[in-house]
Amino acid sequence: MDSLTAPSRCPSPGSRLSADEMKLLAKLEEQNRLLETDSKSLCSVKGVQRSPTSLKTFSFDDDIWGHVIKEWDDWSKRKVAQIKVLIRRGVPAHLRPMVWQLLCDAQNVAVRQRYSDLLKSSCPSETLIQRDLSRVLPQHQLFQKHWDATCQEPLLNVLKAYSVLDREIGYCQGGVFIVGLLLTQMAEEEAFCVFVRLMKDFRLRELYRSSMVELGCCIYQFDSMIQEQLPELHSHFQAQGFHTSMFSSSWFLNILLSSLPVTAAMRTFDIFMCEGLEIVFRVGLAVLNMKQTELIKLDIEEMMTCLQNLESWESDPDEMIEAAYQIKYNPSRMKQLRKEYASIKTKELEEQEELNGLSSENKHLKQRLDILDKRCSEKLVSQMKKELEKSLLNAARSQNALKEMQANILQIEETELISCRLREAEALTGLKELKQHIKDLEKKLQRQQVHCGGQQKVSAQNDLQVELLSTRLKEALAQAALKESRHRLLQLQTENKIHSNQLKHTEAHVNSQRDHLQELTSQNQDLRSQLQQSRQQFSAVQQKRKEKQDENMSIIANLQKQIAELQTQIQSLSKHTTSFSQSTLKPFTSASLEHNDT
């Protein structure tokens, strides 16, 4: 590919025009002026419609452009600078289709033969393309007086074929204006080949990427140029919150076709086909320079409307080109700005990765803390459950031992009680026998007294016997009273024994309950101590987590603030990219249509 089909390369200086070529150039300019003033002098080349009432035709041998086209290989290699001068002065409308194809080497596009096959393939963006065509074509000046509803099909075909060919890029709305302009100059298949070259070799493919890195770089370079060359206007933009991307994104995406008048847009696109995106920077800055005084007095919406309708140069596009090339454009400075933007994007990417890492780490810490909380709770519950089971087991063992002791005590008490009952029964039996013996003695004494009372004289022996029986009776009564006292004593001793046993049993039960209470109190204190330690550990972990979260949130807040600013810029860019196609621009005038041979 030669130097003219690679606009990113700097042109090599060529030799000056010869005397013959200067004559041809003067002749060409005269013919262009005649062409502009004669509405019936339209002619066509390479598929462009010829006017049946045309009064003039031009031979390639009679003008310098014919010489350039005939000797294109030689001119494109040895006289690049001269070609640029000619294109800046203006390409004749009837030669524009061929010049455009020569500038981008469209004849050598490898996919030319595949065009019909691409149209037969399914296109996922077809519905979106049709929607944009029905919305953009009827209201835009580039298409208003040229196309009817049937003219949408070639535009749809070209956009569909390219979206199928390059599925990574697919369809971009800015391509509607470029392909539409190409179809006003050449046939459908040729327009497709030229568009493929533009996408591949003129940075359009990079501009249309979804990441918008190349578009962001162009906007960054343009904004820096405004700041350096128009500082007062840049300060006004900053004060109003009017970012450069809000109006310049469409300028780069469709090479100013949606904003400039048709005649000026054609001239700009001529130079773009030769020199690339540099002309967009130059024309854009020239527009701002010309409208600086007006823009400083406007607010955001008014500035947006003003910059979307650039009709000031419609009558004289030469003035626009002249103003554009008075703008300072330093390729070295542009490379430096590109490096700065790449560095900024790299830093933003690193910050985004760091933010993602912090978010991931924060999420991981939250999950880990939840797991630790759960484990801590489960461990505490499990430990308390084990302690409770142990306490219940000890209580059950103590209860069993107490029951065994109580059974033994009851057995002993029963044995002692039986012994006491037996002794009491024996004493009661002896008492009964004694009482019976006393009764017998009393009866015997009564009989004796009766027997002695009937006698008048009682002998001393009988008195003694009576006294003896009386004494024995008293002795028996005393013994009976003694036995009764002993029996009562035994009863009291038995009752005392029973009460003593009950008291001992009660004291033992109270002691066992006291010991159990002390044991439970000790366990409760241990559990409280463990719970306190767990709470302290949990508080420490929570404090660390809070400190880490505060630190992360501080970092995240700073990064999110920076990201929010970038997202605002991106949203503004995206919003403007969507809205630029809806702007209402001035339609073609009949003179501009005839001049551009559409």
Phi, psi and omega in degrees: 000134184280180186293335181284336179268006175232082189294344180285345180275147178283135182289143176278140182296133180255178180281162179289158179292142178283173181296320180295318181293325177295322176296316179298321180295318177297320178296321179296316180296322178296318178295323178296320178295320176297321181296320181291328183271344182256110183286349182252015185259022181287133173227170186225156177223139171058056173093359178272138185297134178265138178285128181292342181258017183296133180265341184232143169231155184238131177269142179298337181281348186261355181220162184293330178293324175297320177295319180297315182294319179296318182257039188301317182301317181290316180295318183292343179259323189250340186229051180296317182299320179295321178298320180296319179297316179297317182292323178295328178285339177125134177267130177304138185302320183287344179259352185303316180303314182290321180297317179298317181292324177291319182298325181255007178055047184291340181293338184255024177286126186291334186269009182304317183287345183266001187301313181295324178292323179296325180293333181279345182282154178287141183236115181293341183263008187298318180297318179295320179297314181298321179296316180294322181296317180292338181268325186270314188301313186295337188250351184267142184296335181293338186238350192300310185263005184256321194239148167247192185298328182287342181281354178289334185298313178299318179297317177298319182296314182295313180295321179294315181299318180290321179296329175286320181295315184242081185291338178294318179272316179069231185246136174231139186298329180298336180292341180300316184289320181293311179295322178299318178295319179298320182289342173283351184244339187208173181288167186300310183294321178293320177298322178298315181296318178296318181295323177298317178295317180298317180295322186278317191250355184241023174070003180294323181298321178290324179295328185271001179296148182295333179289338178058028180292314181294319177297318177298323178294316179298317180295321178296316177297316181295318179297321178294322177296320178297317181296323183280321187259336179229065187297325181294317178294320179298320178296322177295318176302315181296318181294326181272355184069031183260100184279148183302326183296339184293334179239333187276342182300316179292329178300318180282323185290327180236021174055044175068008184293330183279350186245320184281156169299159188299315182297317179291323179296321178298314181296319178296319182290327174304311183291324177300320179296338181261318190244351177087203189290352180304324183293331178293317176299315184294310182294318180300315180290325177296320177300312181296323179296318180292323184261012185302312182299321180288318184294325183298337181270357188255161173266189187298308184296320180292321176295321180297315179296319181297318184277349175268350181232084184262080185258004188293331186257017184296322183280338184217081179293339177298324178297321179295315181296318179298317178294324181296322183273005167268352178285139177284121179229108184253109180302323179296318178295323179294322176295320178297318178295325177296319178295320178298317180295319178299320178296318179298315180296322177297318178296318178298320179296318178297318179295321178295318177296319178296319178297317177297320178296317179295320178296317178296317179295319178297318177296319178296319179296320178298315179298318180294320179295319177299319179296317180295318177300316180295316179296318180298315179295316179296320180295316179297315179296317179297318179295315179295324177296318177296316179298320178296316178298319178296317179296316178297321179295316178297320178296320178296318178297315178299321179295318178296316178298320179295319179296320178297316179296318178297321178296318179296317180297317179298320179296316179296316180298320178296320179296312180296322179295319178297318179298316179297320180295320179296314180296322178296319179296319178297316180297321180293323178294315178298323179294318178298317179297320180295317178298321178294322178294322178296317179299319179297318180295319180297317178297318180296320179294319179297320179294322181293318179296320177296319181291322181281334183291336182279345180267142181283329184237127180246135182277163179296329180294321180291325178296318179296320181296319180295318179296321180295316180296322179295319178296316179299323179295317178298319179298319180295319178297319178297316179297321179295317178297320178298315180295322179295321177296318178297320179296320177294322177298318178298319177299314179298318179298320179295313178299318177300319179298316181297313179296322177298317179297316178297319178297316177299318179298316179295316178298318178298317179296318179297317179298316179297319177295322178296315178298317179297319178297317178297320179295315178296321177297318178297316178296319179298318178297318178299315180296321177296319178297316178296318178298319178297317178297318179297319179295320178297317177297317179297318179296320179296316179296319180294323178296316178298317180298317180296317178297317179295319179295318178300316179296315179296318181295325177296314179295316181296320180299317179296315181293319180295326178297316179294318181294321180299320178297317179293320179295324177299317178296317181294319179296319178298318178299313181295319180297317181290324178299324179285326187270344186294331182287345182267357182290141182266117182246165182292134181290171177298143165269158182297326180293319181292324178296316181292323182295326183267001173055048182263000000 
